[in-house]
């Protein structure tokens, strides 16, 4: 990503259709911020989501002491607030996740994907846009249940990445509100979590060695990987990118996946329209042959 190009955006050349409630004095800056987000994060906000984006940005202004979006845009252009880009990216990305989300996809991972992985090599699994680590720890629990905890730790390494520093911090801490655990059955809950307080549970230290978390912007290149992955989870991510970037993203994942490896998306995210090297094998499941 060439950061310098972000300071040369011309708001007059952007063509977003703005909702009427966005103040006229801020519309040019809002357009600039839409373009900045597209370049910096790849996130695409169509007109029907403009008011959601506007509220998130104005709430951030209040939190960090900026007067309005005009001032926010000015600081992004001048690059005189080093922490501002990451803050804008954080508040505009959606970090809604919970344990054992989309069980049909997870069941396919357990029943079909795990048995297909090579027996005598360490498995590298990537949870892209992993939010607070819920997906990565879900996969770790499933591996522990399938292989046994000691074998899972010896056999697998799970990397969780997210654009948000606070999400990475939460993932490393491994403490979650009970609402995130509503899909976890009682046996699993008490085996792999302990209650931190009345409303929060903490993942057991026995599971944590399976997972590593790092901040990463999926829209930045090159990706910092030295080795390819056996499985890549990219669920509820593509929805936030426009189609050209979706295509680019899944093809880059393909290049970072071993032959015979897998990409798992959400069941609601399809690639029927894309010219991709991935082979669809089930709803939300693709394989590299």
Secondary structure, DSSP 8 states (H G I E B T S, - for coil): --GGGGGG--GGG------TTS-HHHHHHHHHHHHHHHHHT-----GGGHHHHHHHHHHHHHHHT--SHHHHHHHHHHT--TTHHHHHHHHHS-----TT-SHHHHHHIIIIIHHHS-TTS-EEEEETT-TTTHHHHHHHHHHHHHH-HHHHHHHEEEEEEES-HHHHHHHHHTEEEGGGGTTS-HHHHHHHEEE-SSSEEEE-HHHHTTEEEEE--TTSSS---SS-EEEEE-TT-GGGS-HHHHHHHHHHHHHTEEEEEEEE--TT---TTS--S-EEEETTEEE--
